[in-house]
Amino acid sequence: MARGVKGSGYVDNEELLREIVASKAADELTPRAAQMLIAICENANRRLKYRDPQDREDCVAFGILEVFRYWRGFKPERGSNPFAYYTQCAKNGYAKGWSILHPVKTRGTVSMDRSNDGEGMHSI
């Protein structure tokens, strides 16, 4: 495994903090920081259960997208735990992805475009 990523895929918090500080200074993620953020996204998802393996892959991809979208949001001066920040970003991405893949259908509602045998919208 790569340096900084311990045996089971965990990322070293101090090294991640150094990489994020360097990335913020350059206003661009370093390749090492990107690698570490991807490792966080892949490993934070291990405890979640999915019926379909493709759902897991899709949710991990949404998590990676969320982490890369909000990587600048971590404030090193406020706290020194980037691992927790990026893990939460990844979890938010999993949830967004899941809600897109499997939208919740509200009970007791009528679709306005499908009422009256698909004849369009009518008064109910």
C-alpha positions as CSV (number, residue, x, y, z in Angstrom):
1,M,0.0,0.0,0.0
2,A,1.0,3.6,-0.4
3,R,2.8,5.5,2.3
4,G,0.3,7.1,4.7
5,V,-2.4,4.5,4.1
6,K,-2.1,2.0,6.8
7,G,-2.8,-1.8,6.5
8,S,-6.6,-1.7,6.4
9,G,-6.9,1.4,4.2
10,Y,-7.0,4.0,6.9
11,V,-5.4,7.4,6.2
12,D,-3.0,9.1,8.5
13,N,-4.7,12.2,9.9
14,E,-1.5,14.3,10.3
15,E,-0.3,13.5,6.7
16,L,-3.8,14.3,5.4
17,L,-3.7,17.6,7.2
18,R,-0.3,18.5,5.7
19,E,-1.5,17.6,2.2
20,I,-4.7,19.6,2.6
21,V,-2.8,22.7,3.8
22,A,-0.4,22.3,0.8
23,S,-3.3,21.9,-1.5
24,K,-5.1,25.0,-0.2
25,A,-1.9,27.0,-0.6
26,A,-1.6,25.9,-4.2
27,D,-5.4,26.1,-4.7
28,E,-5.3,22.6,-6.2
29,L,-5.4,19.2,-4.7
30,T,-2.1,17.5,-4.7
31,P,-2.1,14.0,-6.2
32,R,-1.3,12.5,-2.8
33,A,-4.3,14.4,-1.2
34,A,-6.6,13.2,-4.0
35,Q,-5.4,9.6,-3.4
36,M,-6.0,9.9,0.3
37,L,-9.5,11.3,-0.1
38,I,-10.4,8.5,-2.5
39,A,-9.2,6.0,0.1
40,I,-11.4,7.6,2.7
41,C,-14.5,7.4,0.4
42,E,-13.9,3.8,-0.5
43,N,-13.2,2.7,3.1
44,A,-16.0,4.7,4.9
45,N,-18.5,2.8,2.8
46,R,-17.4,-0.7,3.9
47,R,-19.9,-1.0,6.8
48,L,-22.9,-0.1,4.6
49,K,-24.9,-3.0,3.2
50,Y,-26.3,-3.0,-0.4
51,R,-28.4,-5.6,-2.2
52,D,-26.7,-4.7,-5.5
53,P,-22.9,-4.2,-5.8
54,Q,-23.5,-1.6,-8.5
55,D,-25.4,0.5,-5.9
56,R,-22.2,0.4,-3.7
57,E,-20.0,1.5,-6.6
58,D,-22.4,4.3,-7.5
59,C,-22.7,5.6,-3.9
60,V,-18.9,5.5,-3.6
61,A,-18.6,7.6,-6.8
62,F,-21.1,10.1,-5.4
63,G,-19.1,10.2,-2.2
64,I,-15.9,10.9,-4.1
65,L,-17.7,13.6,-6.1
66,E,-18.9,15.2,-2.9
67,V,-15.4,15.2,-1.3
68,F,-13.8,16.7,-4.4
69,R,-16.5,19.3,-4.6
70,Y,-16.1,20.5,-1.0
71,W,-12.4,19.8,-0.3
72,R,-11.7,23.5,0.1
73,G,-14.4,23.7,2.9
74,F,-12.0,22.3,5.5
75,K,-10.6,25.0,7.7
76,P,-7.3,23.9,9.2
77,E,-7.3,26.9,11.6
78,R,-10.6,25.8,13.2
79,G,-9.7,22.1,13.8
80,S,-7.1,19.6,13.1
81,N,-9.2,16.6,12.1
82,P,-9.6,16.6,8.3
83,F,-10.3,12.8,8.4
84,A,-13.6,13.4,10.2
85,Y,-14.6,16.3,7.9
86,Y,-13.9,14.4,4.7
87,T,-15.5,11.2,6.0
88,Q,-18.7,13.2,6.7
89,C,-18.6,14.7,3.2
90,A,-18.3,11.2,1.8
91,K,-21.3,10.0,3.9
92,N,-23.3,12.9,2.7
93,G,-22.4,11.9,-0.9
94,Y,-23.5,8.3,-0.3
95,A,-26.8,9.6,1.0
96,K,-27.3,11.9,-2.0
97,G,-26.4,9.1,-4.4
98,W,-28.8,6.7,-2.7
99,S,-31.7,9.2,-2.8
100,I,-31.0,9.7,-6.6
101,L,-30.8,5.9,-7.2
102,H,-33.8,5.0,-5.0
103,P,-36.1,8.0,-4.6
104,V,-38.6,7.8,-1.8
105,K,-42.2,7.6,-3.0
106,T,-44.6,9.5,-0.9
107,R,-47.7,7.6,0.2
108,G,-51.1,9.0,-0.3
109,T,-50.3,11.4,-3.2
110,V,-51.7,11.4,-6.7
111,S,-49.5,12.1,-9.7
112,M,-50.9,15.1,-11.5
113,D,-49.7,14.0,-14.9
114,R,-51.0,10.4,-14.6
115,S,-54.4,11.0,-13.0
116,N,-57.5,9.9,-15.0
117,D,-55.8,7.1,-17.0
118,G,-53.0,9.3,-18.3
119,E,-55.2,11.9,-19.9
120,G,-53.2,14.7,-18.4
121,M,-53.7,17.0,-15.4
122,H,-57.3,17.4,-14.2
123,S,-59.1,18.6,-11.2
124,I,-59.2,16.1,-8.4
